[in-house]
Amino acid sequence: MTIEEFKAYYGNGYQFSRRTGLGATSFHSWVARGYIPIASQVRLEKITDGGLRARFEDVLNVELDGD
């Protein structure tokens, strides 16, 4: 999943925290980093029942573009 997909699904850190019970700091750190780590993507895919999909290539593309 991309940051854009993630933001579209949750809107902001407060909504993310409220809906998942996870800290809003995760939301903000992923946005600042520019990608969501794959382990977190897998967790979010489970939390959203597939509403967001984990894709390793999204992480890889961001990391390769940063080199």
Buried (B, 14 or more C-beta within 10 A) or exposed (E): BBBEBBBEBBEEBEEBBEEBEBEBEBBEBBBEEEBBEBEBBBBBBEEBEEEBEBBEEBBEEBEEEEE
